[in-house]
Amino acid sequence: MVFTSGGCRDLRQYMNDPRVREAFGKLISGRSGYTTVVEKREEILVCSNCNYQLVGDEKFCPECGTKIEKKKTE
């Protein structure tokens, strides 16, 4: 069993399982066949110096040369 740094169970491996979505939909709506909408947000990366929009795999900004610092969001 995998735990997060806060001591909670890490259940991300089950996020895209259709059986879990069906069970969650039934729990929320009270009826079978309800599908939940899972919104996944993609954070747009921009250079902190010149606000150039980055692809995400750069180590340095192609516009101004500033080193890109990526933040951990887990």
C-alpha positions in Angstrom: 0.0 0.0 0.0 1.4 3.4 -1.0 1.0 6.4 1.3 1.5 10.1 0.6 3.8 12.3 2.6 0.8 13.3 4.8 0.1 9.7 5.7 -3.0 9.2 3.4 -3.4 6.4 1.0 -2.4 7.3 -2.6 -5.4 6.3 -4.7 -4.3 8.1 -7.9 -3.8 4.8 -9.7 -7.6 4.2 -9.6 -8.6 7.6 -11.0 -9.2 6.4 -14.6 -10.7 3.0 -13.8 -14.2 2.8 -15.3 -15.5 0.7 -12.4 -14.4 3.4 -9.9 -16.1 6.1 -12.0 -19.3 4.1 -12.2 -19.3 3.5 -8.4 -18.6 7.2 -7.7 -21.3 8.3 -10.1 -23.8 6.0 -8.4 -22.8 7.2 -5.0 -23.2 10.9 -6.0 -26.4 10.7 -8.0 -28.1 7.7 -6.4 -28.7 6.1 -9.7 -26.7 3.9 -12.1 -25.4 5.3 -15.4 -24.5 8.7 -14.1 -21.1 9.8 -15.3 -19.1 12.3 -13.4 -17.0 15.0 -15.1 -13.4 15.0 -13.9 -11.8 18.3 -14.6 -8.1 18.2 -15.1 -6.4 21.6 -15.1 -3.2 22.1 -17.0 -1.0 24.9 -15.6 0.4 27.1 -18.3 4.1 27.6 -17.7 5.6 31.1 -18.3 9.0 32.5 -17.8 9.2 34.5 -14.6 11.4 37.1 -16.2 9.8 37.9 -19.6 6.4 36.0 -19.4 7.2 33.9 -22.5 4.9 30.9 -22.7 6.9 27.7 -22.3 6.2 24.2 -23.6 7.3 22.6 -20.2 10.5 20.8 -20.9 12.9 23.8 -21.2 15.6 24.3 -18.7 16.2 27.9 -19.9 13.8 30.4 -21.4 14.4 30.4 -25.2 13.5 34.1 -25.3 15.6 35.7 -22.5 17.8 32.8 -21.2 16.5 32.8 -17.6 16.8 29.5 -15.8 13.4 27.9 -15.4 12.5 26.8 -11.8 9.7 24.2 -11.7 7.5 24.1 -8.7 6.4 20.7 -7.1 2.6 20.6 -6.8 2.2 17.2 -5.0 
